[in-house]
């Protein structure tokens, strides 16, 4: 049975439960397997040796998730190719692909954890009550260590963009 963690996040003010371990900055980044918009697998080693900015959203089709993904897409556009940016949700890849096309997203790759919830369970960000991902940001360094982590305490709120980007820039 996976670890259950209460009191970390809420959704519209209601307390929620996260399933899985509490992965902190400084820890080895757990492996994961998600799929891209063509249903091809993407793992931690797919971007080996790169700095990864990984953002998690409950659903790409909601206003805050839309804003967050657009903002990170804009912010990473000015960063070197040694930085890869992923937005992971449990949305189907087909919906993510449609959204990206409509939003003009080209620097952030949208990935889906719908098959195994591998990222969700390995990083402890599955919301038990909603069966969605918590809103969170991870920065993983070139050596597969977690350099930064923010789990947004209120699912409907935006993350701290400046701190996440500072963490990325500190690794360049």
C-alpha atoms as an extended CHARMM CRD file, in Angstrom:
* protein
*
       172  EXT
         1         1  UNK       CA              0.0000000000        0.0000000000        0.0000000000  PROA      1               0.0000000000
         2         2  UNK       CA              1.3100000000        3.4240000000       -0.9430000000  PROA      2               0.0000000000
         3         3  UNK       CA              1.9800000000        6.0530000000        1.6600000000  PROA      3               0.0000000000
         4         4  UNK       CA             -0.9370000000        8.4640000000        2.2030000000  PROA      4               0.0000000000
         5         5  UNK       CA             -0.0660000000       12.0860000000        3.0600000000  PROA      5               0.0000000000
         6         6  UNK       CA             -2.7100000000       14.4540000000        4.4060000000  PROA      6               0.0000000000
         7         7  UNK       CA             -2.6250000000       18.1790000000        5.1260000000  PROA      7               0.0000000000
         8         8  UNK       CA             -0.2990000000       19.1390000000        2.2660000000  PROA      8               0.0000000000
         9         9  UNK       CA             -2.7880000000       20.3620000000       -0.3310000000  PROA      9               0.0000000000
        10        10  UNK       CA             -6.3760000000       21.4330000000       -0.6650000000  PROA      10              0.0000000000
        11        11  UNK       CA             -8.7620000000       21.7720000000       -3.5850000000  PROA      11              0.0000000000
        12        12  UNK       CA            -11.0790000000       24.7890000000       -3.3450000000  PROA      12              0.0000000000
        13        13  UNK       CA            -10.3250000000       24.8420000000        0.3830000000  PROA      13              0.0000000000
        14        14  UNK       CA            -11.1140000000       21.1580000000        0.9520000000  PROA      14              0.0000000000
        15        15  UNK       CA             -8.2190000000       19.0570000000        2.3460000000  PROA      15              0.0000000000
        16        16  UNK       CA             -6.9470000000       16.3730000000       -0.0390000000  PROA      16              0.0000000000
        17        17  UNK       CA             -4.7090000000       13.3020000000        0.3370000000  PROA      17              0.0000000000
        18        18  UNK       CA             -1.5440000000       12.6980000000       -1.6970000000  PROA      18              0.0000000000
        19        19  UNK       CA             -0.5870000000        9.1060000000       -2.5310000000  PROA      19              0.0000000000
        20        20  UNK       CA              3.0720000000        8.0950000000       -2.5730000000  PROA      20              0.0000000000
        21        21  UNK       CA              6.4050000000        9.1920000000       -1.1390000000  PROA      21              0.0000000000
        22        22  UNK       CA              7.4060000000       12.7520000000       -0.2420000000  PROA      22              0.0000000000
        23        23  UNK       CA             10.2630000000       13.4400000000       -2.6830000000  PROA      23              0.0000000000
        24        24  UNK       CA             12.2510000000       16.4470000000       -1.4530000000  PROA      24              0.0000000000
        25        25  UNK       CA             14.9390000000       18.6030000000       -3.0380000000  PROA      25              0.0000000000
        26        26  UNK       CA             18.2800000000       16.8050000000       -2.6910000000  PROA      26              0.0000000000
        27        27  UNK       CA             16.7990000000       13.3570000000       -3.2510000000  PROA      27              0.0000000000
        28        28  UNK       CA             17.5670000000       11.1160000000       -6.2120000000  PROA      28              0.0000000000
        29        29  UNK       CA             14.8590000000       11.6590000000       -8.8080000000  PROA      29              0.0000000000
        30        30  UNK       CA             12.7060000000        8.5320000000       -9.1170000000  PROA      30              0.0000000000
        31        31  UNK       CA             12.3500000000        7.0500000000      -12.5810000000  PROA      31              0.0000000000
        32        32  UNK       CA              9.0090000000        7.2680000000      -14.3290000000  PROA      32              0.0000000000
        33        33  UNK       CA              7.3850000000        6.2980000000      -17.6120000000  PROA      33              0.0000000000
        34        34  UNK       CA              4.8380000000        8.5560000000      -19.2330000000  PROA      34              0.0000000000
        35        35  UNK       CA              3.8460000000        8.9460000000      -22.8940000000  PROA      35              0.0000000000
        36        36  UNK       CA              4.1670000000       11.8120000000      -25.3440000000  PROA      36              0.0000000000
        37        37  UNK       CA              1.4750000000       13.0060000000      -27.7380000000  PROA      37              0.0000000000
        38        38  UNK       CA              2.3420000000       10.1520000000      -30.1400000000  PROA      38              0.0000000000
        39        39  UNK       CA              1.9860000000        7.5480000000      -27.3480000000  PROA      39              0.0000000000
        40        40  UNK       CA              5.7580000000        6.9980000000      -27.2730000000  PROA      40              0.0000000000
        41        41  UNK       CA              7.3030000000        6.3690000000      -23.8500000000  PROA      41              0.0000000000
        42        42  UNK       CA              9.2550000000        9.0960000000      -22.0600000000  PROA      42              0.0000000000
        43        43  UNK       CA             11.3290000000        8.2520000000      -18.9780000000  PROA      43              0.0000000000
        44        44  UNK       CA             13.7520000000       10.1090000000      -16.7450000000  PROA      44              0.0000000000
        45        45  UNK       CA             16.6440000000        8.7600000000      -18.8480000000  PROA      45              0.0000000000
        46        46  UNK       CA             15.0350000000       10.1290000000      -22.0490000000  PROA      46              0.0000000000
        47        47  UNK       CA             16.5320000000       13.4880000000      -21.0720000000  PROA      47              0.0000000000
        48        48  UNK       CA             19.7140000000       12.1980000000      -19.4120000000  PROA      48              0.0000000000
        49        49  UNK       CA             22.3440000000       14.8840000000      -18.8620000000  PROA      49              0.0000000000
        50        50  UNK       CA             19.8370000000       17.7320000000      -19.2420000000  PROA      50              0.0000000000
        51        51  UNK       CA             18.2290000000       20.0590000000      -16.7380000000  PROA      51              0.0000000000
        52        52  UNK       CA             14.5300000000       19.1620000000      -16.4910000000  PROA      52              0.0000000000
        53        53  UNK       CA             11.7670000000       21.5580000000      -15.5760000000  PROA      53              0.0000000000
        54        54  UNK       CA              8.7940000000       19.3110000000      -14.8770000000  PROA      54              0.0000000000
        55        55  UNK       CA              5.4500000000       20.8910000000      -14.1310000000  PROA      55              0.0000000000
        56        56  UNK       CA              2.3890000000       18.9390000000      -13.0790000000  PROA      56              0.0000000000
        57        57  UNK       CA             -1.1730000000       20.0180000000      -13.7010000000  PROA      57              0.0000000000
        58        58  UNK       CA             -4.5390000000       18.4250000000      -12.8750000000  PROA      58              0.0000000000
        59        59  UNK       CA             -5.8980000000       19.0410000000      -16.4070000000  PROA      59              0.0000000000
        60        60  UNK       CA             -4.4770000000       21.0630000000      -19.2810000000  PROA      60              0.0000000000
        61        61  UNK       CA             -8.0110000000       22.2280000000      -20.1990000000  PROA      61              0.0000000000
        62        62  UNK       CA             -8.5540000000       24.2830000000      -17.0240000000  PROA      62              0.0000000000
        63        63  UNK       CA             -7.7450000000       28.0050000000      -16.7410000000  PROA      63              0.0000000000
        64        64  UNK       CA             -4.8920000000       27.8140000000      -14.1960000000  PROA      64              0.0000000000
        65        65  UNK       CA             -3.2470000000       24.8580000000      -15.9680000000  PROA      65              0.0000000000
        66        66  UNK       CA             -3.5420000000       26.7040000000      -19.2700000000  PROA      66              0.0000000000
        67        67  UNK       CA             -1.9800000000       29.8590000000      -17.7990000000  PROA      67              0.0000000000
        68        68  UNK       CA              0.7870000000       27.9090000000      -16.0710000000  PROA      68              0.0000000000
        69        69  UNK       CA              1.8080000000       25.9330000000      -19.1600000000  PROA      69              0.0000000000
        70        70  UNK       CA              1.7560000000       29.0240000000      -21.3960000000  PROA      70              0.0000000000
        71        71  UNK       CA              3.8670000000       30.9480000000      -18.8770000000  PROA      71              0.0000000000
        72        72  UNK       CA              6.5110000000       28.2280000000      -18.5620000000  PROA      72              0.0000000000
        73        73  UNK       CA              6.5600000000       27.8130000000      -22.3580000000  PROA      73              0.0000000000
        74        74  UNK       CA              7.2960000000       31.5330000000      -22.6810000000  PROA      74              0.0000000000
        75        75  UNK       CA              9.9160000000       31.5140000000      -19.8930000000  PROA      75              0.0000000000
        76        76  UNK       CA             11.9180000000       28.5290000000      -21.1640000000  PROA      76              0.0000000000
        77        77  UNK       CA             11.9540000000       29.8470000000      -24.7350000000  PROA      77              0.0000000000
        78        78  UNK       CA             14.9330000000       31.9970000000      -23.7230000000  PROA      78              0.0000000000
        79        79  UNK       CA             16.8560000000       29.1520000000      -22.0900000000  PROA      79              0.0000000000
        80        80  UNK       CA             19.4520000000       26.9470000000      -23.8060000000  PROA      80              0.0000000000
        81        81  UNK       CA             18.6880000000       23.4940000000      -25.2370000000  PROA      81              0.0000000000
        82        82  UNK       CA             20.3430000000       21.9490000000      -22.1680000000  PROA      82              0.0000000000
        83        83  UNK       CA             16.9840000000       22.6130000000      -20.4560000000  PROA      83              0.0000000000
        84        84  UNK       CA             13.9790000000       20.4310000000      -21.2750000000  PROA      84              0.0000000000
        85        85  UNK       CA             10.5210000000       21.3440000000      -20.0670000000  PROA      85              0.0000000000
        86        86  UNK       CA              7.6860000000       18.9070000000      -19.5290000000  PROA      86              0.0000000000
        87        87  UNK       CA              4.1060000000       19.4380000000      -18.4130000000  PROA      87              0.0000000000
        88        88  UNK       CA              2.6190000000       16.1980000000      -17.1350000000  PROA      88              0.0000000000
        89        89  UNK       CA             -1.0590000000       15.5150000000      -16.5100000000  PROA      89              0.0000000000
        90        90  UNK       CA             -3.4310000000       12.5740000000      -16.5990000000  PROA      90              0.0000000000
        91        91  UNK       CA             -5.1380000000       14.0220000000      -19.6770000000  PROA      91              0.0000000000
        92        92  UNK       CA             -5.1540000000       11.7700000000      -22.7210000000  PROA      92              0.0000000000
        93        93  UNK       CA             -2.3390000000       12.5200000000      -25.1860000000  PROA      93              0.0000000000
        94        94  UNK       CA             -4.8990000000       13.3830000000      -27.8670000000  PROA      94              0.0000000000
        95        95  UNK       CA             -6.3660000000       16.1800000000      -25.7280000000  PROA      95              0.0000000000
        96        96  UNK       CA             -2.8790000000       17.4460000000      -24.8850000000  PROA      96              0.0000000000
        97        97  UNK       CA             -1.8980000000       17.5130000000      -28.5650000000  PROA      97              0.0000000000
        98        98  UNK       CA             -5.0650000000       19.4190000000      -29.5060000000  PROA      98              0.0000000000
        99        99  UNK       CA             -4.4920000000       21.9130000000      -26.6840000000  PROA      99              0.0000000000
       100       100  UNK       CA             -0.8310000000       22.4750000000      -27.6480000000  PROA      100             0.0000000000
       101       101  UNK       CA             -1.7720000000       23.1230000000      -31.2570000000  PROA      101             0.0000000000
       102       102  UNK       CA             -4.4180000000       25.6490000000      -30.2570000000  PROA      102             0.0000000000
       103       103  UNK       CA             -2.1420000000       27.3310000000      -27.6840000000  PROA      103             0.0000000000
       104       104  UNK       CA              0.9780000000       27.4610000000      -29.8710000000  PROA      104             0.0000000000
       105       105  UNK       CA              3.0390000000       25.5880000000      -27.2740000000  PROA      105             0.0000000000
       106       106  UNK       CA              6.3960000000       24.6130000000      -28.7540000000  PROA      106             0.0000000000
       107       107  UNK       CA              9.0100000000       24.6140000000      -25.9740000000  PROA      107             0.0000000000
       108       108  UNK       CA              7.1520000000       22.6120000000      -23.3000000000  PROA      108             0.0000000000
       109       109  UNK       CA              6.3780000000       18.9820000000      -24.1470000000  PROA      109             0.0000000000
       110       110  UNK       CA              3.0610000000       17.7830000000      -22.7710000000  PROA      110             0.0000000000
       111       111  UNK       CA              3.2310000000       14.2530000000      -21.4210000000  PROA      111             0.0000000000
       112       112  UNK       CA              0.5040000000       11.9610000000      -20.1340000000  PROA      112             0.0000000000
       113       113  UNK       CA              0.7030000000        9.7490000000      -17.0650000000  PROA      113             0.0000000000
       114       114  UNK       CA             -2.6980000000        8.1890000000      -17.8100000000  PROA      114             0.0000000000
       115       115  UNK       CA             -1.4210000000        4.6380000000      -18.4300000000  PROA      115             0.0000000000
       116       116  UNK       CA              0.3360000000        3.6940000000      -15.1890000000  PROA      116             0.0000000000
       117       117  UNK       CA              0.3310000000        6.8510000000      -13.0560000000  PROA      117             0.0000000000
       118       118  UNK       CA              4.0530000000        6.1450000000      -12.8340000000  PROA      118             0.0000000000
       119       119  UNK       CA              5.1240000000        9.7460000000      -12.2340000000  PROA      119             0.0000000000
       120       120  UNK       CA              2.1770000000       10.3760000000       -9.9180000000  PROA      120             0.0000000000
       121       121  UNK       CA              2.9120000000        7.4370000000       -7.6420000000  PROA      121             0.0000000000
       122       122  UNK       CA              6.7220000000        7.6090000000       -7.7420000000  PROA      122             0.0000000000
       123       123  UNK       CA              6.7390000000       11.3160000000       -6.8520000000  PROA      123             0.0000000000
       124       124  UNK       CA              3.7800000000       11.2260000000       -4.4420000000  PROA      124             0.0000000000
       125       125  UNK       CA              1.5730000000       13.6730000000       -6.3330000000  PROA      125             0.0000000000
       126       126  UNK       CA             -1.5940000000       11.6660000000       -7.0500000000  PROA      126             0.0000000000
       127       127  UNK       CA             -4.6100000000       13.2420000000       -5.3440000000  PROA      127             0.0000000000
       128       128  UNK       CA             -6.4620000000       10.2770000000       -3.8770000000  PROA      128             0.0000000000
       129       129  UNK       CA             -9.8940000000       11.8910000000       -3.8080000000  PROA      129             0.0000000000
       130       130  UNK       CA             -9.7980000000       13.3520000000       -7.3460000000  PROA      130             0.0000000000
       131       131  UNK       CA             -7.5870000000       10.8070000000       -9.1400000000  PROA      131             0.0000000000
       132       132  UNK       CA             -5.7210000000       13.7830000000      -10.6560000000  PROA      132             0.0000000000
       133       133  UNK       CA             -2.2010000000       15.1200000000      -10.2640000000  PROA      133             0.0000000000
       134       134  UNK       CA             -1.4550000000       17.7930000000       -7.7100000000  PROA      134             0.0000000000
       135       135  UNK       CA             -0.1490000000       21.0710000000       -9.0930000000  PROA      135             0.0000000000
       136       136  UNK       CA              3.6120000000       20.9100000000       -8.6240000000  PROA      136             0.0000000000
       137       137  UNK       CA              6.9750000000       21.8890000000      -10.0870000000  PROA      137             0.0000000000
       138       138  UNK       CA             10.1810000000       19.8430000000      -10.0260000000  PROA      138             0.0000000000
       139       139  UNK       CA             13.6100000000       20.8250000000      -11.2800000000  PROA      139             0.0000000000
       140       140  UNK       CA             15.8710000000       17.8290000000      -11.8100000000  PROA      140             0.0000000000
       141       141  UNK       CA             19.5460000000       18.4070000000      -12.4480000000  PROA      141             0.0000000000
       142       142  UNK       CA             21.8780000000       16.8220000000      -15.0000000000  PROA      142             0.0000000000
       143       143  UNK       CA             22.7970000000       14.1030000000      -12.4730000000  PROA      143             0.0000000000
       144       144  UNK       CA             19.1820000000       13.0400000000      -11.7940000000  PROA      144             0.0000000000
       145       145  UNK       CA             18.9080000000       14.7900000000       -8.4230000000  PROA      145             0.0000000000
       146       146  UNK       CA             15.8800000000       16.8450000000       -7.4410000000  PROA      146             0.0000000000
       147       147  UNK       CA             17.1780000000       20.4270000000       -7.2320000000  PROA      147             0.0000000000
       148       148  UNK       CA             13.8270000000       22.0890000000       -6.5140000000  PROA      148             0.0000000000
       149       149  UNK       CA             10.3160000000       21.0380000000       -5.6220000000  PROA      149             0.0000000000
       150       150  UNK       CA              7.1280000000       22.9450000000       -5.0400000000  PROA      150             0.0000000000
       151       151  UNK       CA              3.8190000000       21.2470000000       -4.3520000000  PROA      151             0.0000000000
       152       152  UNK       CA              1.2880000000       24.0740000000       -4.5880000000  PROA      152             0.0000000000
       153       153  UNK       CA             -0.7790000000       23.9820000000       -1.3960000000  PROA      153             0.0000000000
       154       154  UNK       CA             -4.0400000000       25.0330000000       -3.0980000000  PROA      154             0.0000000000
       155       155  UNK       CA             -4.6290000000       23.1270000000       -6.3390000000  PROA      155             0.0000000000
       156       156  UNK       CA             -6.4190000000       26.1050000000       -7.9250000000  PROA      156             0.0000000000
       157       157  UNK       CA             -3.4370000000       28.4610000000       -7.2980000000  PROA      157             0.0000000000
       158       158  UNK       CA             -0.4160000000       29.0650000000       -9.5270000000  PROA      158             0.0000000000
       159       159  UNK       CA              3.1300000000       28.0110000000       -8.5840000000  PROA      159             0.0000000000
       160       160  UNK       CA              6.0060000000       30.3530000000       -7.7610000000  PROA      160             0.0000000000
       161       161  UNK       CA              7.3320000000       30.8540000000      -11.2990000000  PROA      161             0.0000000000
       162       162  UNK       CA             10.3060000000       32.9760000000      -10.1940000000  PROA      162             0.0000000000
       163       163  UNK       CA             11.6390000000       30.4000000000       -7.7080000000  PROA      163             0.0000000000
       164       164  UNK       CA             11.2830000000       27.5440000000      -10.1970000000  PROA      164             0.0000000000
       165       165  UNK       CA             13.1150000000       29.4980000000      -12.8990000000  PROA      165             0.0000000000
       166       166  UNK       CA             15.8340000000       30.5760000000      -10.4350000000  PROA      166             0.0000000000
       167       167  UNK       CA             16.3920000000       26.8810000000       -9.6530000000  PROA      167             0.0000000000
       168       168  UNK       CA             16.7530000000       26.0860000000      -13.3530000000  PROA      168             0.0000000000
       169       169  UNK       CA             19.1070000000       29.0220000000      -13.9880000000  PROA      169             0.0000000000
       170       170  UNK       CA             21.2690000000       28.0770000000      -10.9920000000  PROA      170             0.0000000000
       171       171  UNK       CA             22.0660000000       24.7850000000      -12.7600000000  PROA      171             0.0000000000
       172       172  UNK       CA             23.1650000000       26.3620000000      -16.0560000000  PROA      172             0.0000000000
